[in-house]
Amino acid sequence: DAGVTQSPTHLIKTRGQQVTLRCSPKSGHDTVSWYQQALGQGPQFIFQYYEEEERQRGNFPDRFSGHQFPNYSSELNVNALLLGDSALYLCASSPDTGGYTFGSGTRLTVV
Amino acid sequence: AQSVTQPDIHITVSEGASLELRCNYSYGATPYLFWYVQSPGQGLQLLLKYFSGDTLVQGIKGFEAEFKRSQSSFNLRKPSVHWSDAAEYFCAVGPPRGSTLGRLYFGRGTQLTVWP
């Protein structure tokens, strides 16, 4: 049974560019959450999607946006990249009753 | 406000020694409590979780954690550490089971170094 799959695993972008990260949830999970983990820090909640709608949002600017598709997969988009956006981006999926499975993450480097 | 405190940023133990990683939380209701482990450049692996019932929870890799409501703590323990346990450990709290708002709050992590 595949767990949470994230792509790409690594990427490098230039300041000011836009980036899209992708996440396929674990089979049977309908809720997807995104977290940003800066170096040496714990993961910080970005937002959560359920039934294709943003259900909850953390303290991140509007440059961070997302989408959930009918098959429950999700995308995280970041516009106007800043150097400070360099981080490991983690996707977590869960059934609506709770419990969280994390992917291996996408390492984003902004130069 | 919800928060998680891991007071120890870095812990070093000898292989075979016992280990205790501390976690204190602040949450409005009895939360879901978790411990995750992260190896360098990797995602988060769940070690164990607690919601209700027996306050001593057994997890994978020989880890256990004890929930103490009066102290708002959920400390992680292992009787005998192996070199492969070297990693970063995160404590997290989430909403009660069944809540529709499922975000997790993480501590800043404890880096574990194991001496041979």
Interface residues (C-beta under 8 A of the other chain):
Chain A: V4 Q6 T31 S33 Y35 G40 Q41 G42 P43 Q44 F45 Q48 Y50 R55 Q56 G58 L88 L90 A92 S94 D96 T97 G98 G99 Y100 T101 F102 G103 S104 G105 R107
Chain B: V4 Y32 F34 Y36 G41 Q42 G43 L44 Q45 L46 K49 F90 A92 G94 P95 R97 G98 S99 T100 L101 G102 R103 L104 Y105 F106 G107 R108 G109
